[in-house]
Amino acid sequence: MKEPTFLIIGERRSGTTTLARWIEDHPEIYLNPKMDLGYFIDSELVGSKKYQEGKVDYEIWGVTHSREEYLDFFKNANTHKAIGEKSADYFFWHQSHQRIKNYFPDIKLLVTLRNPIERAWSMYWNEVGKGRESLSFSKAIRAESKRIESSDYARDHLSYVTRGFYDRSLQKLFEVFDPQNVLVTILEKAKIHPSSHLKSIYSFLDVNTDIGYSNVDKKYNRNWTMIQKPVLNKVPFFKKLENKYFYTVNKLSLLLFRRNIYRRRNFVKKISKPFRNSKEDFIMKKEDREYLEKIYSPHIKELEKMLDLDLGEWLKR
């Protein structure tokens, strides 16, 4: 039975989907077609949209999961040199590190990181779109500490600020895995020189570095969140009418672009513009950005030391 040789493990909203789409074009790589399996995350949290108080019993995972069950996800891999999957929560969900190590001690791990302030903003709107978040961004980032202290659900899905403490998550990862088995990619740097970064990744995965670049300039997994404009929410009739319109637009998009999810989402976003706001219609408040800059500054400096890398573009100096 084929075993995975690598995992794309996160961070969420930092380009993991883009990286997965880039490398899946390589003929020597098999990537599980289902994104974000979340197998090494506690089951009650994966995909859940209902708020849960309390902590997870981490011991249950070992009883309800098995190495054999996980290997079944790769049954379609053939003669590929590199076999893996992408789950963007493994990096931050520290409990997953030892679980992965127990199954595959020598597996290679790909980590993508992004400006933590922009990552937090993007994740917030993603959670709004999924219906998990009802607070404003200002309130959410200030309520986060209290939320995640009492809820593992919040720690997984509403941790906009904490997920940006990359130095902490990387240190936790290095306590379990040899740093030689971990490759960190900075999203902003990869966008400037995508081919050279992809070549480094192919080299890390031990596949042919001369092929597999046809997707390298494409962008994936944009934030598609759309919310009703405030004026519609104030008038029940218009709110109901807009809901029916949005439902019809979604049905039409399926007919027109059934096999292309990105064209479908783009169509819905454009045609719904008169009635709905998207993430691009909102700008982070200056005081929120300054609040996050102050919080992240020491963590970014520590990460620079760990990676021996200049991350000056992430913060004002």
C-alpha positions as CSV (number, residue, x, y, z in Angstrom):
1,M,0.0,0.0,0.0
2,K,1.3,3.5,-0.9
3,E,2.3,5.8,1.9
4,P,2.4,9.6,1.9
5,T,5.9,11.1,1.6
6,F,4.9,14.7,2.3
7,L,2.1,16.9,3.7
8,I,1.2,20.5,3.1
9,I,0.4,21.5,6.6
10,G,-0.5,25.2,6.7
11,E,-1.0,27.9,7.7
12,R,-4.6,28.6,6.9
13,R,-5.2,31.5,4.4
14,S,-1.5,31.6,3.6
15,G,-1.4,30.0,0.1
16,T,-1.7,26.3,0.9
17,T,-4.3,25.8,-1.8
18,T,-2.3,27.8,-4.4
19,L,0.8,25.6,-3.6
20,A,-1.3,22.4,-3.9
21,R,-2.7,23.5,-7.3
22,W,0.8,24.4,-8.5
23,I,2.4,21.1,-7.6
24,E,-0.5,18.8,-8.6
25,D,0.5,19.4,-12.2
26,H,3.8,17.6,-11.7
27,P,3.5,14.0,-13.2
28,E,5.7,12.6,-10.4
29,I,3.5,13.9,-7.6
30,Y,0.2,12.4,-6.4
31,L,-1.9,14.9,-4.3
32,N,-5.1,13.6,-2.7
33,P,-7.9,15.4,-4.6
34,K,-9.8,16.2,-1.4
35,M,-8.4,19.4,0.1
36,D,-8.2,19.8,3.9
37,L,-8.9,16.3,4.9
38,G,-8.0,17.3,8.5
39,Y,-7.5,13.7,9.4
40,F,-5.0,14.5,12.2
41,I,-7.4,17.1,13.7
42,D,-10.0,16.0,16.3
43,S,-13.1,14.9,14.4
44,E,-15.7,17.0,16.2
45,L,-13.9,20.2,15.0
46,V,-13.3,19.4,11.3
47,G,-15.8,21.3,9.2
48,S,-18.1,22.1,12.1
49,K,-20.0,25.3,11.9
50,K,-21.8,25.1,15.2
51,Y,-20.1,26.8,18.1
52,Q,-18.9,24.4,20.8
53,E,-17.8,25.3,24.3
54,G,-15.3,23.3,26.2
55,K,-12.2,21.3,25.4
56,V,-11.7,18.3,23.2
57,D,-10.7,14.9,24.7
58,Y,-7.5,14.5,22.7
59,E,-7.2,10.8,23.7
60,I,-10.3,9.8,21.7
61,W,-8.5,10.6,18.4
62,G,-6.2,7.6,18.9
63,V,-9.2,5.3,19.4
64,T,-11.3,6.5,16.4
65,H,-8.4,6.8,13.9
66,S,-5.9,4.4,12.4
67,R,-2.9,4.4,10.1
68,E,-4.6,1.9,7.8
69,E,-7.7,4.1,7.4
70,Y,-5.5,7.1,6.5
71,L,-3.5,5.1,4.0
72,D,-6.7,4.3,2.1
73,F,-6.8,8.0,1.0
74,F,-3.8,7.3,-1.2
75,K,-5.0,4.0,-2.8
76,N,-5.1,5.7,-6.2
77,A,-1.4,6.7,-6.1
78,N,0.6,4.6,-8.6
79,T,4.3,5.0,-9.5
80,H,4.5,8.6,-8.2
81,K,7.7,9.5,-6.4
82,A,6.0,12.0,-4.1
83,I,2.6,11.3,-2.5
84,G,0.7,13.6,-0.1
85,E,-2.2,15.8,0.9
86,K,-3.0,19.3,1.9
87,S,-4.6,20.2,5.2
88,A,-4.1,23.8,6.3
89,D,-4.7,23.3,10.0
90,Y,-2.0,20.7,10.9
91,F,0.6,23.4,11.5
92,F,-1.4,25.3,14.1
93,W,-3.2,22.4,15.7
94,H,-0.1,21.2,17.7
95,Q,-1.7,18.0,18.8
96,S,-1.5,16.8,15.2
97,H,2.3,17.0,15.1
98,Q,2.9,13.9,17.2
99,R,0.0,12.0,15.6
100,I,1.7,12.5,12.2
101,K,5.1,11.6,13.6
102,N,3.7,8.3,15.0
103,Y,2.3,7.3,11.6
104,F,5.1,8.6,9.4
105,P,8.4,9.4,11.3
106,D,10.3,10.6,8.2
107,I,7.6,12.4,6.3
108,K,8.4,15.8,4.7
109,L,6.3,18.8,5.7
110,L,5.6,21.9,3.7
111,V,4.6,25.1,5.5
112,T,3.5,28.3,3.9
113,L,3.4,31.5,5.9
114,R,2.0,35.0,5.1
115,N,2.0,38.4,6.6
116,P,0.2,37.6,9.8
117,I,-1.9,40.8,9.8
118,E,-3.2,40.2,6.3
119,R,-3.7,36.5,7.1
120,A,-5.8,37.3,10.1
121,W,-8.0,39.7,8.1
122,S,-8.5,37.1,5.3
123,M,-9.3,34.4,7.8
124,Y,-11.8,36.6,9.5
125,W,-13.8,37.2,6.3
126,N,-13.6,33.5,5.4
127,E,-15.2,32.6,8.8
128,V,-17.9,35.3,8.3
129,G,-18.6,33.7,4.9
130,K,-18.9,30.3,6.5
131,G,-21.3,31.6,9.1
132,R,-19.0,30.9,12.0
133,E,-18.3,34.6,12.9
134,S,-20.8,37.2,13.9
135,L,-18.6,39.8,15.7
136,S,-16.9,42.7,13.9
137,F,-13.2,42.2,13.2
138,S,-12.3,44.7,16.0
139,K,-14.3,42.8,18.6
140,A,-13.3,39.4,17.3
141,I,-9.5,40.0,17.6
142,R,-9.9,41.5,21.1
143,A,-12.3,38.7,22.3
144,E,-10.1,35.9,20.9
145,S,-8.0,35.2,24.0
146,K,-11.1,34.6,26.2
147,R,-12.8,32.6,23.4
148,I,-10.0,30.2,22.8
149,E,-9.3,29.8,26.5
150,S,-12.7,28.1,27.0
151,S,-13.3,26.6,23.5
152,D,-11.2,24.3,21.3
153,Y,-13.7,25.1,18.5
154,A,-12.8,28.8,18.8
155,R,-9.1,27.9,19.0
156,D,-9.4,26.0,15.7
157,H,-11.8,28.2,13.7
158,L,-11.7,31.7,15.3
159,S,-8.0,32.1,16.2
160,Y,-7.3,35.0,13.8
161,V,-4.5,36.5,15.9
162,T,-3.0,33.4,17.6
163,R,-2.5,31.5,14.3
164,G,-0.1,34.3,13.4
165,F,2.3,33.4,16.1
166,Y,4.3,31.4,13.6
167,D,7.4,31.2,15.8
168,R,5.5,29.3,18.4
169,S,3.9,26.8,16.0
170,L,7.3,26.2,14.3
171,Q,9.0,25.6,17.6
172,K,6.3,23.1,18.5
173,L,6.8,21.4,15.1
174,F,10.6,21.3,15.6
175,E,10.2,19.6,18.9
176,V,8.7,16.6,17.1
177,F,10.2,16.7,13.6
178,D,13.8,17.2,12.4
179,P,14.0,20.8,10.9
180,Q,15.6,19.1,7.8
181,N,12.2,17.5,7.1
182,V,10.4,20.9,7.1
183,L,10.4,23.4,4.3
184,V,9.0,26.9,5.0
185,T,7.8,29.1,2.1
186,I,6.9,32.8,2.6
187,L,3.9,33.6,0.4
188,E,5.0,37.1,-0.5
189,K,8.4,36.0,-1.6
190,A,7.0,33.1,-3.5
191,K,4.8,35.5,-5.5
192,I,7.8,37.5,-6.6
193,H,9.8,34.5,-7.8
194,P,7.3,31.7,-8.1
195,S,9.2,29.4,-10.4
196,S,12.4,29.5,-8.3
197,H,10.4,28.7,-5.1
198,L,8.6,25.9,-6.8
199,K,11.9,24.5,-8.0
200,S,13.1,24.5,-4.3
201,I,9.9,22.6,-3.3
202,Y,10.4,20.0,-6.1
203,S,14.0,19.5,-5.0
204,F,12.8,19.1,-1.4
205,L,10.3,16.5,-2.5
206,D,13.0,14.8,-4.6
207,V,11.1,15.0,-7.9
208,N,12.2,16.2,-11.3
209,T,12.8,20.0,-11.1
210,D,12.6,20.6,-14.8
211,I,8.9,20.0,-15.2
212,G,5.5,20.8,-13.5
213,Y,5.4,24.6,-13.9
214,S,2.2,25.1,-16.0
215,N,0.1,26.3,-13.1
216,V,2.8,28.5,-11.4
217,D,1.4,31.9,-12.2
218,K,-2.2,31.1,-11.4
219,K,-3.9,32.2,-8.2
220,Y,-6.3,30.0,-6.3
221,N,-8.7,30.0,-3.3
222,R,-9.5,33.7,-3.3
223,N,-11.8,34.9,-0.5
224,W,-15.3,34.6,-1.9
225,T,-17.2,35.9,1.1
226,M,-20.2,38.0,0.3
227,I,-22.7,39.5,2.8
228,Q,-26.0,41.4,2.3
229,K,-25.6,45.2,2.2
230,P,-26.8,46.8,5.4
231,V,-29.7,48.6,3.7
232,L,-31.2,45.3,2.6
233,N,-31.0,43.9,6.2
234,K,-33.2,46.8,7.4
235,V,-36.1,46.0,5.1
236,P,-37.5,42.5,5.4
237,F,-39.1,42.5,1.9
238,F,-35.9,43.4,0.2
239,K,-33.8,41.0,2.3
240,K,-36.1,38.1,1.3
241,L,-36.1,39.2,-2.3
242,E,-32.3,39.4,-2.4
243,N,-32.1,35.9,-0.9
244,K,-34.2,34.5,-3.7
245,Y,-32.1,36.4,-6.2
246,F,-28.9,35.0,-4.8
247,Y,-30.3,31.5,-4.8
248,T,-31.3,31.8,-8.4
249,V,-27.8,33.2,-9.3
250,N,-26.1,30.2,-7.7
251,K,-28.4,27.8,-9.6
252,L,-27.5,29.6,-12.9
253,S,-23.8,29.5,-12.1
254,L,-24.0,25.7,-11.7
255,L,-25.6,25.3,-15.1
256,L,-23.1,27.5,-16.8
257,F,-19.9,26.5,-15.0
258,R,-20.5,23.2,-13.3
259,R,-17.0,21.9,-13.8
260,N,-15.1,25.1,-12.9
261,I,-15.6,26.2,-9.4
262,Y,-13.5,29.3,-9.8
263,R,-15.4,30.6,-12.8
264,R,-18.6,29.8,-11.0
265,R,-17.7,31.7,-7.9
266,N,-16.4,34.6,-9.9
267,F,-19.7,34.8,-11.9
268,V,-21.7,34.8,-8.7
269,K,-19.5,37.5,-7.1
270,K,-19.8,39.8,-10.1
271,I,-23.6,39.4,-10.7
272,S,-24.4,39.8,-7.0
273,K,-22.4,43.0,-6.6
274,P,-25.4,45.4,-6.6
275,F,-26.9,43.5,-3.6
276,R,-23.9,42.1,-1.7
277,N,-20.6,43.4,-0.3
278,S,-17.4,41.4,-0.6
279,K,-14.2,41.4,1.4
280,E,-12.7,43.9,-1.0
281,D,-15.4,46.5,0.0
282,F,-14.0,46.7,3.6
283,I,-10.7,48.1,4.8
284,M,-9.1,47.2,8.1
285,K,-9.3,50.0,10.7
286,K,-6.1,51.8,11.4
287,E,-6.3,51.2,15.1
288,D,-6.8,47.4,14.4
289,R,-3.8,47.3,12.2
290,E,-1.7,49.1,14.8
291,Y,-3.0,46.8,17.5
292,L,-1.9,43.7,15.5
293,E,1.5,45.3,14.5
294,K,2.3,45.7,18.2
295,I,1.3,42.2,19.0
296,Y,3.1,40.6,16.1
297,S,6.4,42.5,16.1
298,P,8.3,40.3,18.7
299,H,7.0,37.1,17.0
300,I,8.1,38.2,13.6
301,K,11.6,39.1,14.9
302,E,11.8,35.7,16.6
303,L,10.8,34.0,13.3
304,E,13.4,35.9,11.4
305,K,16.0,34.4,13.8
306,M,14.6,30.9,13.4
307,L,14.6,31.0,9.6
308,D,17.6,33.3,9.2
309,L,15.4,35.4,6.9
310,D,14.5,39.0,6.5
311,L,10.7,39.5,7.0
312,G,10.8,43.3,7.1
313,E,8.0,43.6,4.6
314,W,5.6,42.3,7.1
315,L,5.9,45.2,9.6
316,K,6.9,48.8,9.7
317,R,10.4,49.2,11.1
